[in-house]
Amino acid sequence: SGPAFVGKPSANYPDLDPFGTSTKRYSDFVEANKNRNGIVYVGANDGMVHAFDTSLSGQEVMTYVPAELYSSGTATNGLHYLSDPNYTHNYYIDVNLASSDVFINTSTGGFGSANWETILAGGYGAGGRGVFALNITDESFPNSVAGAQDTVLWEFSDANSTYMGFSYSEPRIAMLNNGKWAVLLGNGYNSDNGKAALIILYIEEGIDGTWDTADYEIIDTGVGDATNKSGIGEITVIDMNGDQVIDRVYGSGIDGKLWAFDLSDSNANNWDSAYKSGSVSKPLFTAQTGQPITVKSAITRVADTTLANDPNVLVIVGTGQFLTDADPASTTQQSIYGIWDAGVSEITVSNLVEQTLESFSTSSQ
């Protein structure tokens, strides 16, 4: 996967509630860890996450094998397959890893108190249906069972929810408006129920080793089923008002739909698709037939937000996919779209203004 570098804390969280407490502000955490070694984390097709210490000439200091990949009931999956003389290429950990500093209680059973911690989250892409979270605050990684238990926070997989598919979504780690820190991701493809959904996993709630329905949120678009499967790929998150709390999420659909999710309410029960007709969720935009959206969108605010154009976000996204054996041979025309999210849903290509690029050359005298 793409590498993730984690050194000394570098976020810009304010020394105000809800970011820590009066005696445990983020600036204190930054000061206490200002000399922390830089570690490069990377997932690989050996089924492992590797950690390399940049202060030790790249020496490997930790390896993590997710339980989801360690073993399986089939001969051509799990780490045992790597030693098969007839081994052919298999996927294991392909999704880019993400890291962030969070203020959580890492003790099980609710004992102890919250502290600032640095966590790493990742998934498997085509390698499996799941996501994991590690506590990487202490870069020394104690070589003991207790040290390993402190490092591995949790795993979440299709065994925990029928919404969990093969997710290619780089996890997003963020504070939400209900005051909880969470890992957010698109649910991926080929889930058991075939739905397109946003998955929100509360970091603290998974540490006890069980996932109850109150430990996570699923925002179901209502699109897809076990026969006609859909799924959300990459997501992009945005803080709309500058308080460093996520208010809105854009998710890409393999069926060409671009979804907007509204997380601005302090009550998670009110989080939903941003656009609905009655109880039916509506996409922000739908591309032309044969144009799946599998990549992360780019977003920017547009000047002069008013009640008439709220939330006033420009969402730029490209179409296409490179997921199946047939994809390299596809000649279907793909596009780049710029969608103005200005309070109107179900935008189609006919609503857009086509842009053209002209070639030119310059020469120097």
N, C-alpha and C positions, 0 to 999 in steps of 0.2 A: 504494500500500500504506500501511499505518500507518507513521508516521514513527518513527525511532529516533534519540534524542539521545545523543551521545557527547561527554563532556567530560573532565575530569581523571579518572584511575583511581579507582574507588570501591568495588571489591570488598573482601571481608573475609578474604582468604586469609592464613593464619598464616605467620609467618616460620620455618617448619619444613619438613623434607622430607615429601612429595615436591614441595612448592611452591617451586621454584627451588633454588638451591644456597647454600652458606654465604656466598658472595661476591656473590650475585645474588638477594636476597630481594625479596619483593613490596613491602615498605615502601620499599626503595631506588627501585623503579620509580615508586611513588606520589610520592615526593619529587622525582624527576627530571622528572616530568610534571605537577606541581601547577599550572602556569600554562598548560596546554594549552588552546587555544581550543575552545569548544563547537561541534560540527558536527551538523547535522540531516541524516540520510540518509533518502531515500524512494525507493521504486520506483514506476514509472509506466507507463502504457499507451502511451508512446512507445518502449518497449523499453529504457529506461535507468534506472540508479540515479543519482540526483542528490545532491550534497553541498552544503549551504548553511552558510556560516560565520556564526555568530551574532554574532561580534565585528566583522563587516564589514557590518552591516545586512542580513544575509541574502544576501550575494553568493555566487553559485555558484562553487565552487572545484574541483569534480571531477565528471566524468560518466563512467560505466562502462557499456559495452554488452556483455553476455554474448555469447560466440560462438554459444551455443545459439539466440539470438534474432536475431543479426545477419543471417543469410541462410538460405534454405531452397530446396528444389527445387520448391516450389509457388508459384503466383502470389499466393496469398492469405495468405502467412506471410512472416516476415522483415521487416526495416525497409523494404525497397523497397515493400512493400504500403501503407505509410503515405502514399506519394505517388501512389497509384493514384486517378484521378478517381472510380472506382466503389467506393472504400473503404467498407466497413461495419465496425461495431465489432469489434475483435479484442482478445484478451487478450495481455498481455506479462508484466509483473512485478506480481503481485498479492499475493504472500505477505508478511506482515510481516517486516521485517528484525530480526536479533538481533545483539548485540555482546557481547564478553567479553574479558577479559585472559587470556592463556594463556602458558605457558612452553614455547617451541618453538625448534627450529633451522630458520630459514627459508632456509638455503643449500641448493642442489641438490647431490646427490651425497654428502651427509653431511659436507661440509666445514664448518668453522667450529664454533661452539658455540651452545647454546640461550640465548635471552634472553627477557625478558618482552616480549610484543607485544600489541597490541589488534587483534582481528579482527572483521570484519563478515561474517555469513552470510545468505543469502537464497535464495529460490526463485521459481518462476513461476506457481504455481497452475494456472489453465487455459491459461496462456501457453506452457507447454513442460514437458518431462519432465526436470527437473534441478535442481541446486543449485550455488551458488558460494560462494567465500570470498575476502575481501579483507583485506590488511594495512593498517589505518588508523591505525597508531601515530603516524606523522608526518602531522599535519594540514595541512602545507604542500603536500603532493602535488607533488613536483618535476615540472615540465612537460618531460618527456623520455621517450624510449623506455625508458631504464634505470629511470626513476621509475615508469613504468607497469608494467614487469616486476616491480618490487619490490612494487607494490601488489596486483596480481592474483596470488593464490596458486594457485588451481585452479578448475576446473569439473568436475562429475560429472553424467553424463546417462545416458539410456537406451542410448546407444552403449557405455557402460561396463558396464551390467548390465541384464538383462532384467527385474529386479525394479523398476527405476525407472519410476514412472508419473507422472501429473499430481499432484504432491504439494501439498496445501494446508497442510502442516504447517510451522508456524514452527520453524525450526531451533533446536536446543538445543546450546549449546557448554559442554563440561564435562570435568573430569578423571574418568577411569574407574579401576577397581580394578586394572587391569594397568599403571598408571602412565602411560598415554597420554592426551593431550588429543584430543577428538573432537567432531565435529558429528553429532548424532543427529536423525533425522526419520522420520516414517511414510513408507512407500514410495509412497503415493498410489494413484490410480485409473487403470484402463485401462493397466496395464503390459503388456508383451509376454507375460509368463507368467501374468498374472492373479492372482498370489499376494497374500496379506496378510502384510506383513513389516515388521520394524524394520530400518532402515539405520543403520549406525554407520561414519562416515568418519573415519579418522585424519588429523588436520590435517597433520602433517609429511609423511606418506607420499605425499600427492598433489602436493607442491610440485615434484617432478621432472618433472611433465607426463604421467606414465603411471599407470594404475591396475591394479596386479596384484591377484590375489585376496587376498594377504596385507596389502593396504593398507586393507582395510575388512572389516566383519563384516555378515552378513545373518542375522537371526534369523527364520526362516520358520515361520509358524504352521501351514503345511500346508493352509490353507483357500484355495480358489480355484484356477482353472486358466484356460487360454487361452480356453475357451468360457464358463465360468461365473465371471466375474471378481469378485474381491474387492479389498480394499486397506485399508491403515491410513491414517487421516487424521491428526488432531492427536495429539500425545503430551504427556504430563506426566511430568517426572522428579522423583525424590525421593532425598535423602540420608537414609538410615535411622538413622545413628549419629552424625551431627554432625561428621564429619571433612571435609566439603565435597567428598566424592567420591560420584558417583552410584551407587546400589545397585539401584534399581528403576525401571521405566518402565511407565506405563500408556498403552495405545494404543487409539484409537477405531476401530471397524470399520464400514464402510458397510453391512454385512449385520446390524448390530445387536449385534455381539459386542464386549465390552470385554475387552481382553487385558492381562495382567500379564507383564512380562519381568523375569527375575532376572539382574542384572549384578553380584552381590555377590562373586563369586569372583575371585581375582587372576589366574586363568587364563581367557582369553577363550574357550577351547575348551569351557568349562563354562557359558557364558552360554546361556540358553535361555528358552523360555516357563516361567513360574513353576509352571504346573500341567500335568501330563502323566499320561496313562494308558498305561503302557508307553512306546512311542516316539511316541505321538500327543499333540499339544498340545491342551490344553483351555482354553477362555476362562474368565475369572473370572465373567462375567455375559453373558447373552443377553437382549436386550429382546424385546418382542412383535413379531410379524410386521408389517412395514410401518413399523418404527421404526429407521431407520438412525442410527448415531452418527457424526457428522462433526466434532464440536467437541471442544475440549480439556476434559478433566475438571478439577475442583477437588479437592484432596486435603488431608486433615488427619490428624494422629495422634490416636488415641483413648487415653485415660488407661489406665494399668495394663496394660502389655504382659506377657503370660505365654507360656509354651511352648504353651499351649492355644489362644491366639488370635493368635500371631505370623503375619504382620507387623503386624497391628492398625492398618490404615489405612482411613479412611473416604473413599471415592471418590464424588464427586457429579458426575453427568453428565446433560446433556439430550439428547434425541433430535431427529431431523428433519434435513432437508437443503435447501439452496438452491443447487443445482448445475446443474439442467437446465431447459429451457424449460417443462416440465410441472409443476415443483415449486410455483410460485405458486398453481396451481389445486387443489392437493391438499388434501383435507379429512380425511385420516387423522389420528386423534388422536395427539398426541405427549405425551411425559412427561418429568419430571425424576426421576431415580432416585438414591438414596443407597445405595451398596453397601459393606458392611463386609467388607473383605478380611482375613479372620481364619483363613486357611489352608484354606478350602473353595472348590472351583471349581464351575463349571457352575451357578451360581446363576441362577434364573429368576424371573419376576415372581411366581409362586405362592409363592416363599419370602419375599416381602417383606411389610411391613405398610403398608397404604395410609394415607396422611396426607390430611387434609382441611383446607381453609382456609375460615374463616367470615368474612363481611364484618361490619364494625361501624363506628361513627362516634363521635366525641367532640366535645364543644363546650366552649369556655372561658367562664367566668363573668366 
